[in-house]
């Protein structure tokens, strides 16, 4: 959807210089000296809890020790061998609940080691070093003659493709968008990934060779799963969650009611933030990281008031405590224990179309048995823009529903990512992996599936001998 201008929605609410300042890197990189100092704070724990907290099991003490010793190439190898999207994960991972949350320094009332910043320091150095030296960190194995189709150029698909290509298998990635990267390109706040980093990381990943990217190829429209199974030796599905949950509230179709992921994507693809219209009064409905990103970026674009409303308490929000605190500091008002009943509309100036003007909410609570319920008490919040961030769903177009087993609204997979269809694996948000819906988890899913595919190829060779 596109946010159209009206009396209460306008572009250029802030001067260009202020907009530029608002969208600078929220976590600037460490200097070389600061990185060494921070690295020396690490205890280099044996059986380190930070490693166990990382879904990709990066050797965190190992790479930090190398940074302290000045071996940035070795540090980058430790990181990128485990997580080929280590640069983006260093920027976007909720380290406060993963590696840094598990750091032993937390138990000594000290700040945890800045693992994410150190990871970024090493991976950024390696990418810049390769541009200058032309010497890649990894070398692709000899071509095996095997060819794998990867559907989706998000974190899961890219990680799967890179792992397969390293082993000498050829990969063709099919993606529905103009640019690869998935949510790294279209779904993460602009202030977390500046300087077109998502695309620079993808180009680094593809530089290993053996990977062909076919953009604007959507499953079910431009390519069929049956066709891929016939033409390729294996298929990996990393299609993410392309559908948006509905509010189930009256007025949801009014102008000014948008999907938060569409709002974020529009902002990320904009070449001039001063041309993006923003509401004076914005209400964001949801409690996850997408809701936080949409709310904060609305503030940064110049909205006068931004309110984020969640149907339960902050303790149940999927957004981390660090994200919530950041949103509050940026001026976002957090309202908990309220659910939307209806969007209040008024005629759009110059037309008969209704436009959002407020949202009516009902307060909620848990009853004596712990069941969620409405209280009957209502209130309204003024809103000329309403951003829905209440979760996404699997779009099953192109999937063979008769053969591919679904678990609820996601693709059922085993521990290796294998689906019910022989020769088809899946990973990332589209699956029922029962883990966090995070970039780093999607990367791990892609890696695990790639290793399973590699083992399957090896078994096939052994059987044929």
Protein Blocks (a to p, Z undefined) as FASTA:
>chain_A
ZZdddfklcehkbcfklmmmmmgcfbdcddfklmmmmmmmpgoighifklmmpmnlpafk
lmmmmmmnopaklmmmmmmmmmmklmmmmmmpcfklmmmmmpmklmnopacddfklmmmm
mmmmmmmmmmmnopafbdcdddehiacddehjafklmmmmmmmmmnopacddddfbfbeh
ijmlmmgcfklmgghlmmmmmmmmmmngoiacdehiaehklocfklmmmmpmbdcddebj
fbdcdekighklpghiacfklmmmmmmmpcblklpccdfbdcdedjbfklmmmmmmmmmn
opabdcdddfbdfklpmbdfklmmmmmmnopacdehiacfbdcddddehiabdcdfbdcd
ddddddfkopacdehiacddddfbdcddebpaddfehiafklmccehjaccddfkopafb
ehiacedjkbcnopacdfklmmmmmmmmmmmmmmmmmmmmmmmZZ
